[in-house]
Amino acid sequence: MIRSVVRGNGAALPRRIMKNADFEGMVETSDEWIVQRTGIRQRHVAADDETTASLGEAAARAALDSAGMTPADIDLIILATSTPNNTFPATAVEIQNRLGMHHGFAFDMQAVCSGFVYAVATADLYIRGGLAKRVLVIGSETFSRILDWSDRSTCVLFGDGAGALVLEAEDGAGAITDRGVLAASLRSDGVHKDKLFVDGGPSTTGTVGHLRMEGREVFKHAVGMITDVIEATFGEAGITAEDLDWFVPHQANKRIIDASAKKLGIAEEKVVVTVDLHGNTSAASVPLALSVAVADGRIKKGDLVLLEAMGGGFTWGAVLLRW
């Protein structure tokens, strides 16, 4: 059977780093308060000349270099983002043009923080369906553009950045030992819309709006929903938590990450945590965490890696792949 194998990965972060202490003159908070409740110590914030498209392009070029490929080798670009450069066209098309790629096709995917996981699963379907041989999957966000900087419950949580993977079709045996995407489970439930949303949009207010969140409600649902899709993915692949080499969760809150790993029986030393470095970068979260763990030598060729995310909507999902 055809497998979607990772050939390269890359990341890009804005130049500016904002420490927790930088918020102390803006809202009623402290480094201790933020670290204790979230595990976040810093985040990157985009300058005026840094956009979702420019960060996505930089991450894409790094992934292509890692794969030993050029834009000419790519058939499809899928960009996961909730903060596009424009309402339309898709920011993926702008990245396509920035890369000098004038063939193939490109589109945006909007599933908020779950966007990259959704995009990897979608790319896998395009590859296995024969519509693309090589896909550039990008998660890029500039959430700083939609934050209410007077709301201490949200403005300290989010950051900007981008990450990318190059996936390529490869023949596999149909076994768990194959490299590439092995299993996936995706879910959503719109009944939870008002727990995490942006209070604006072209069809409603005609404005961009600001991010709004009921933090306790999100936390209350997160662990159960995450467990649900991961157990479904384990069942599809015929594995258990003990078989994993690495768990790369969405980097939103250290307490959610810890509670999810504990409930699933995933050993602490197998969990990749970068929330302290990046904050919550939404759809860029998982590929940024992947880039750190690959760069420092933790994730190696042949490792069994589980990706997971949950975002507004609610949306949630998991993808199992062998690196």
N, C-alpha and C positions, 0 to 999 in steps of 0.2 A: 504494500500500500504506500501511497505518497505521504511523506511527513514534511512538516514545515520546520526546518532546522535553522537555529540561530547561527548566522555567519559573522556578525559583528554587532557591537553596541557602542553608544556614545552618549555624552551628556554636555550640557551647557548651563552656566549659572550667571546671573547678573553680577556686575562688578561690586556693587554695594552690599556690604554685610551689615545687618541691623541686629544688634545685641538686645537682650531683654532689658538691660539697663536703659537703653535708648527710649523706652516707652514711659519711663518713670516721670518724665516731665510732660507727657501727653495725656495720660489717663491714670486713674488710681490703680496702680499695680506695682509689682516688684519682681526682680529676678527670681527670688525664692518662691513667690506665689505661682509664677508661670511654670517653673521647673517642677514644682511639687505636683501640680495638677495635670501637666501635659508632657513633661520630659523635654520640652523645647528650650534651647539655649540661644539660638540665633536663627536667622533666615536671610535669604538674599532678596533684595527689592530692586526691581527694574528701574533704570533711569529713563528719561524721555526718549532716548534713542534706542532703547532696548524694548522689543515687542515680542508678542507670541510668535510672530513669523521669523524675526531675526534669531531668537533663541532656538526655535525649531530648526531653522536652517543650520545653525552651528552644531546642534546635536546630531542632525542628519549627516553632515559632512564628517563628523567624528566617527559615526557608525559605519559609514561607507569606507573610510580609511581603515578602520578596524577589520572590515570584511575584505579589504583588498579590491574594492569595486569602485565604479564611478556611477554617476546618475544614469549613464547610458545603459547600465545593466538592470535598472529597476523598471518594473512594469506598472507598479501601483504604489501610491503613497496614501496612507491612512493617518490622519492627524486627530488625536484625541484632545479636545480642548473645550472649555466652557468660557474662554475669554478670547474669542477670535479678534483679528485685527479689524474686520468689518462684519456687519450683519450678513452681507454677501459681497463678493463671492467667497467661497470656502477659503480659509487661510491655507489649507493644504495646497490649493492651486497657486497661491502666492509663493509658497515654499518651493513648489515644483518649478516655477519661473525663476526664482532666485538661484536654484541649482542648475539652471540652464537646461532643464529637461523639458522637451517639447513633444514627447511621445507619451504613450500610456495614459493613465488617468489618476485622479486624486480627489479625495473628498474628506470632509470633517466628520467626526463622530462625537456625539454629545451624550455622555453618560456621567458627567461630573467626575468625581474622584475615581469611579469605576471605569472611566473611559479607556484607559490604556489596556486593561484586562479585556474589555469588550473588543477593543481594536485588534488585539492579538488573536482572539478567538475568531474574529471576522476575517482577518488576513489568512488564517489557517483554512477557512472554508473556501476562500477564493483560490488558494493554492491547490487544495485537494480537489476542487471543482475544475481545475485546468484553465481558469481565467487569468491567472498570473503565475509566473514562475518565481519571481523575486519581488518581495514587498518591503517597503520602508515603513515601519510603524513608529510613529512619533507621539509623545505626550508632551505638550508645551502649554504653559500657563503664565499669565500675569495677573494673579488674583489681587495684587496690590491695587489694581485699577478699580476694583469693585468693593473694596473694603470701606466701612464707615470707621474712620480713624478716631472717632470719639467713643466707639463702642468697645470697651475693654474685653468683653466676652468673646469677640471675634477677631479684632485687629491684631492681637498678639499671636494668633494661631497659624496664619497663612504666610506663604512665601512664593517666590517666582522661580521658574527654572524650566528645563526641558531635558528629556531623555529619549533615546531612540534605539531600535533594533532593526537589523536586516534579517529577514526570513527568506529562506530559499527552499524550493522543492527538492526532495531527495527520496529515493526509494528506500522503504523500510520493510522489515519483516512482519510488521503488525504486532510486535511484542513490546513488553515494557522496557526492554533493553534498547529499543530504538532511540536514536537521537531525535529531538524535535518536540513539537506539541503532541502530548499523549492523551490529554483529556481536558474537558472544560465544563463549567456549570455557570450559567448566567441567570439572574433573577431581577425583578423589579416589582414595586408595588406603589402606585401613585397615591394611595390613601395617606401616605406620610409626607406629601409635598410640603405642607406648611411647617414642617420641623426643620427643614434646611432648604433655603431658596434665595433667589435674588428678587427684590421687590420692584422690578422694572422689566421692560421688554418692548420691542417694536409694536406689538399688537395690543398691548395693554396701556402702558403709560407713555410710550414713545420716548422713553429714557433708558439709560443703561441700568440704573438702580444700584442698590447695595446688598451685600450678602447679609442674610438674617438667619439665625440658628437658635433652636432650643437645645442647648448643649446636653442637658440631662436626659432629654428624650432620645437624642441620637445615641448617647452612651448606652441607654437602657436597651435599645434594639440591636446595637452593633454586634455584640458578642454572639448572640443567638443566630443572627442572620449569617455572619461570617462562618460559624460552625456548620450551618445548614449546607452552604454551597461547597465547602471543603469536604465534608463527609460524602456529598454526592459525587465529587470529583474523585475521591479515593475509591468509592464504589465502582465507578466507571473504569478506573485503571486497575482495580484489583490489588490495591496496596493499603498499607496502614501508615500512620504517622512515623513509625520507626524506620520505614523505608526511605524517608526523605533525607536528603543531604542538607538542603537549605529551605527555609521559609522566608519569603520576601513579601511582607504584608504592606498594605497602604500605611504610609507614615502620617497618621493624624494625631494620635495620642498614645503615649507609652503605656498608659494603664490599659487601654483597649488591646494593644498588641500583646501585653503580658497575660491578660485574662484569656484572650483567644487561644494563645499557645498552650496555656495551662489546661484549658478545657479540652483541647484536642490531643493533649499528651505529646506535644512537640517540645523537645528538650530546648532549654534556654540558649544553649550554645549553638543551636542550629538557626536561630532567629536573627535576621539582618535588621538592625535598627539604625536609622539615620535621621529620625525626627529631631534629634538634638541639633543637627547641622543645618537642616533645610526647612523645618517646620512642615506644615501641610501644604504641599504644592499640587494638590488635586491630581489631575491626570498625569502629571510629571513625576509624581511621588514614587511609583513602583520602578520605572526605568532609571530614575536617579539613584535609588537604593541599589538596584542591580549594578549600576556603573561603579559604585563605591566598592561593592563586594567582589566584583571582577578585577578591578584595579589593584586591590590589596591582596589578591591571590586566593581569597576564600572560595569563590565559585570557579570551578575548573571544568574543562571538557569532560563530559560523561556524568557530571553530577545531576542528581534528580532535584529539581527546583520547583517549589510551589509559589505561585503569585496569587495575591488576593487583594481585593479592594471593596470598599463600600462608599457610596456617595449619595448626594441629594436625589430625591425622587420618591422613595429610596431606590437606588440601584445597588446591586452587589454581585460579585462573581469571583471565580477562581479558575486558574489555568495551571495545569501540571505540564512541565516540559523537562526533557533531558538536555542539558547544556551541550 
